[in-house]
Amino acid sequence: MTFRLKAASGPHTGQTFDLSETDTAIGSAGGADIAMDGLLEQHARITFDGEVLMLEAADQAWVNGEPVSRQPLKSGDEIRLGEHRFVLQAPGLRPPSVLREVDERQKISPWTWVAIGAVAAGGFIAVATFVLTRL
């Protein structure tokens, strides 16, 4: 699976950075997989365990506008590290909540739909009666 960060703002706008299949270090250090000025030497790390892509930040990081230190990621997430903003391109990666089994959603009772229909019909009749009495 190919994961990429696409720079959405900052000095690298428009560039894409391929992520390693298991572990990508992001920072200002020469040994970082993605080296960026203005970040700590080891600012953040993105890991993939085969199911979940995880951001782990040593300094300030935001995902979709929320500050985080550790956050599972999904395709389309906006990641901001310092002055750098990226969009995660992770084709086929489903969010972790989708990967876990969950109970089937509670179904709405047919009587609830009947009540909603009755209220809507009553409202329609009230409006029609008001309009017709004003003619």
Backbone hydrogen bonds in HBPLUS format (Angstrom, degrees):
<---DONOR---> <-ACCEPTOR-->    atom                        ^
c    i                          cat <-CA-CA->   ^        H-A-AA   ^      H-
h    n   atom  resd res      DA  || num        DHA   H-A  angle D-A-AA Bond
n    s   type  num  typ     dist DA aas  dist angle  dist       angle   num
A0019-LEU N   A0003-PHE O   2.88 MM  16  5.43 168.4  1.89 149.5 146.5     1
A0004-ARG N   A0089-GLN O   2.89 MM  85  5.06 155.8  1.95 143.4 150.9     2
A0089-GLN N   A0004-ARG O   2.79 MM  85  5.06 177.5  1.79 156.9 157.2     3
A0005-LEU N   A0017-PHE O   2.87 MM  12  5.13 157.4  1.92 141.7 148.6     4
A0017-PHE N   A0005-LEU O   2.77 MM  12  5.13 152.2  1.85 147.1 156.8     5
A0006-LYS N   A0087-VAL O   2.94 MM  81  5.22 167.0  1.95 145.7 150.1     6
A0087-VAL N   A0006-LYS O   2.83 MM  81  5.22 146.4  1.94 138.5 149.1     7
A0007-ALA N   A0015-GLN O   2.85 MM   8  5.49 163.5  1.87 169.7 173.0     8
A0014-GLY N   A0007-ALA O   2.81 MM   7  5.32 171.5  1.82 143.0 140.7     9
A0008-ALA N   A0085-ARG O   2.64 MM  77  5.39 160.8  1.67 140.8 147.3    10
A0009-SER N   A0085-ARG O   3.31 MM  76  5.17 146.9  2.43 135.8 131.6    11
A0085-ARG N   A0009-SER O   3.36 MM  76  5.17 171.6  2.37 130.6 129.1    12
A0013-THR N   A0010-GLY O   3.31 MM   3  5.64 157.0  2.37 125.0 121.9    13
A0015-GLN N   A0012-HIS O   2.95 MM   3  5.71 165.7  1.97 150.1 154.3    14
A0048-PHE N   A0022-THR O   2.83 MM  26  4.70 152.0  1.91 129.3 130.9    15
A0024-THR N   A0046-ILE O   2.82 MM  22  5.17 153.1  1.89 145.6 154.7    16
A0046-ILE N   A0024-THR O   2.88 MM  22  5.17 159.3  1.92 147.3 154.0    17
A0033-ASP N   A0025-ALA O   2.93 MM   8  5.14 118.9  2.31 119.9 136.3    18
A0034-ILE N   A0025-ALA O   2.99 MM   9  6.39 154.7  2.06 160.6 166.1    19
A0026-ILE N   A0044-ALA O   2.79 MM  18  5.17 168.6  1.80 157.0 153.3    20
A0043-HIS N   A0026-ILE O   3.00 MM  17  5.88 113.9  2.45 131.7 149.2    21
A0044-ALA N   A0026-ILE O   2.99 MM  18  5.17 165.7  2.01 152.0 153.3    22
A0027-GLY N   A0034-ILE O   3.12 MM   7  6.56 158.5  2.17 155.4 160.7    23
A0036-MET N   A0027-GLY O   2.84 MM   9  5.72 152.3  1.92 130.7 140.0    24
A0028-SER N   A0040-LEU O   2.84 MM  12  5.74 152.5  1.92 125.1 133.5    25
A0029-ALA N   A0041-GLU O   3.31 MM  12  4.38 160.8  2.35 115.7 113.2    26
A0032-ALA N   A0029-ALA O   3.08 MM   3  5.39 166.5  2.10 112.8 116.6    27
A0058-ALA N   A0043-HIS O   2.73 MM  15  5.24 164.7  1.75 146.8 152.0    28
A0045-ARG N   A0056-GLU O   2.79 MM  11  5.23 145.8  1.91 146.2 157.7    29
A0056-GLU N   A0045-ARG O   2.82 MM  11  5.23 161.7  1.85 161.6 166.5    30
A0047-THR N   A0054-MET O   2.89 MM   7  5.25 156.0  1.95 149.8 154.6    31
A0054-MET N   A0047-THR O   2.79 MM   7  5.25 163.1  1.82 154.9 160.8    32
A0049-ASP N   A0052-VAL O   3.31 MM   3  5.83 156.9  2.37 144.5 147.6    33
A0073-LEU N   A0053-LEU O   2.71 MM  20  5.40 161.4  1.75 164.4 163.7    34
A0055-LEU N   A0071-GLN O   2.85 MM  16  5.20 175.5  1.85 149.6 150.7    35
A0071-GLN N   A0055-LEU O   2.89 MM  16  5.20 154.7  1.95 146.1 153.9    36
A0057-ALA N   A0069-SER O   2.76 MM  12  4.89 166.9  1.78 141.4 145.9    37
A0068-VAL N   A0061-ALA O   2.92 MM   7  5.69 162.9  1.95 146.3 147.8    38
A0062-TRP N   A0080-ARG O   2.99 MM  18  5.06 150.0  2.08 142.0 149.3    39
A0080-ARG N   A0062-TRP O   2.85 MM  18  5.06 161.0  1.89 146.4 150.7    40
A0063-VAL N   A0066-GLU O   2.92 MM   3  5.37 153.5  1.99 150.6 150.8    41
A0066-GLU N   A0063-VAL O   3.08 MM   3  5.37 168.2  2.09 115.1 118.0    42
A0064-ASN N   A0078-GLU O   2.76 MM  14  4.94 161.1  1.79 146.0 152.6    43
A0077-ASP N   A0074-LYS O   3.12 MM   3  5.87 160.0  2.16 145.4 145.8    44
A0076-GLY N   A0088-LEU O   2.76 MM  12  5.17 168.8  1.77 150.7 153.4    45
A0088-LEU N   A0077-ASP O   2.85 MM  11  5.38 164.4  1.87 158.7 164.1    46
A0079-ILE N   A0086-PHE O   2.83 MM   7  5.11 156.4  1.89 138.3 146.3    47
A0086-PHE N   A0079-ILE O   2.71 MM   7  5.11 162.8  1.74 155.6 161.9    48
A0081-LEU N   A0084-HIS O   2.81 MM   3  5.23 153.9  1.88 154.2 162.2    49
A0084-HIS N   A0081-LEU O   2.94 MM   3  5.23 155.7  2.00 135.0 134.4    50
A0093-LEU N   A0090-ALA O   3.07 MM   3  5.61 165.6  2.09 138.5 139.7    51
A0098-VAL N   A0095-PRO O   2.87 MM   3  5.53 145.2  1.99 121.3 130.8    52
A0099-LEU N   A0096-PRO O   3.00 MM   3  5.07 129.0  2.27  98.0 112.1    53
A0112-THR N   A0109-SER O   3.03 MM   3  5.31 135.6  2.24 103.8 115.4    54
A0114-VAL N   A0110-PRO O   3.03 MM   4  6.39 150.1  2.12 145.0 153.7    55
A0115-ALA N   A0111-TRP O   2.95 MM   4  6.17 158.8  2.00 145.3 150.2    56
A0116-ILE N   A0112-THR O   2.96 MM   4  6.23 158.2  2.01 148.6 154.7    57
A0117-GLY N   A0113-TRP O   2.92 MM   4  6.12 158.9  1.97 147.1 152.8    58
A0118-ALA N   A0114-VAL O   2.89 MM   4  6.15 153.8  1.96 149.0 156.3    59
A0119-VAL N   A0115-ALA O   2.99 MM   4  6.23 161.2  2.03 151.8 156.0    60
A0120-ALA N   A0116-ILE O   2.98 MM   4  6.19 161.1  2.02 148.4 154.0    61
A0121-ALA N   A0117-GLY O   2.85 MM   4  6.02 160.6  1.89 149.6 155.2    62
A0122-GLY N   A0118-ALA O   2.88 MM   4  6.04 157.5  1.93 146.7 153.1    63
A0123-GLY N   A0119-VAL O   2.96 MM   4  6.20 155.1  2.02 147.3 153.8    64
A0124-PHE N   A0120-ALA O   2.97 MM   4  6.24 157.5  2.02 148.8 154.8    65
A0125-ILE N   A0121-ALA O   2.91 MM   4  6.16 161.8  1.95 153.0 157.4    66
A0126-ALA N   A0122-GLY O   2.94 MM   4  6.12 157.9  1.99 147.6 153.7    67
A0127-VAL N   A0123-GLY O   3.04 MM   4  6.25 161.9  2.07 150.9 154.9    68
A0128-ALA N   A0124-PHE O   2.91 MM   4  6.10 165.5  1.93 152.5 157.0    69
A0129-THR N   A0125-ILE O   2.85 MM   4  5.96 160.2  1.89 150.1 155.5    70
A0130-PHE N   A0126-ALA O   3.00 MM   4  6.16 160.8  2.04 145.8 151.1    71
A0131-VAL N   A0127-VAL O   2.96 MM   4  6.18 166.1  1.97 155.3 158.4    72
A0132-LEU N   A0128-ALA O   2.92 MM   4  6.04 166.5  1.94 152.4 156.3    73
A0133-THR N   A0129-THR O   3.00 MM   4  6.09 151.1  2.09 148.8 155.5    74
A0134-ARG N   A0131-VAL O   3.21 MM   3  5.35 146.9  2.32 102.0 111.6    75
A0135-LEU N   A0132-LEU O   3.40 MM   3  5.46 162.8  2.43 101.7 106.7    76
